[in-house]
Amino acid sequence: MNTPITVVPGQDQRMPVAVGAGLTNRGMVRERNEDSILTDPTGALWAVADGMGGYGNGDVASEIVIDCLAQIPDGVDPGPALVARLQEANGLVLQRQRSPGMGRMGATVVAVLISGAVAHVAWVGDSRAYLLRGGRLRPLTRDHSVVQEMIDRGELSPAEAERHPESHVITRAVGGGAELDVDLISVPLAIGDRLLLCSDGLTRCVYEQTVEALLRDAASPEDACQKLVREALDSGAPDNVSTIAVHIREG
């Protein structure tokens, strides 16, 4: 397990500050871990990229995504910067696909850039972001997947979607095509909020009610990540599992 930890220094002690940690594990079935995670030493930038193992070289794609996000400079407009870096990563993954012996590859991603007590969330695919506020968990992202589209059309219930044979099929990915459509939202943060970023290796084998309870009861971001990953492993973890937990605290 890899446990990078980041503390955000607050220049204005009246502003909320973020304290976070990340953890990634190859799971109980996969031979290697194709997920990559990012925790920024300045504390502003967090990301989980999930390499698409079915394509091969998913670890290469996820590393390209994280490398591009890590180059976001200070003082930029957060939303456009996230979108631009993910689109750059898309071009680099497509270019890498044309290298000898590489072939098709791709990654899903969720990234958060915190600026001025606002979380700017960008995502592609089915890697997710959640907000825990007042002890209640709510998703900030919406999967780009076949079953989510079926849910939106009223053809499936969320419970039925979990058992659907195409539940793993996504409709967007970095490296999936020449054009990349990135979804973006902005969420004001308050003291006491907790953010969770994760790959689908967590959400496919741990119910959201359990995620809510573990995130709510965790003593620290490190504790949250360790408990969430352990829950996934205890449930069989057929895929790689990655989590990032961020606590918003008083400066």
Secondary structure by P-SEA (a helix, b strand, c coil): cbbbbbbbbbcccccbbbbbbbbbbcccccccccbbbbbbccccccbbbbccccccaaaaaaaaaaaaaaacccccccaaaaaaaaaaaaaaaaaaaaccccccccccbbbbbbcccbbbbbbccccbbbbbcccbbbbccccccaaaaaaaaccccaaaaaacccccccccccccccbbbbbbbbbbbcccbbbbbbcccccccccaaaaaaaaaacccaaaaaaaaaaaaaaaccccbbbbbbbbbbcc
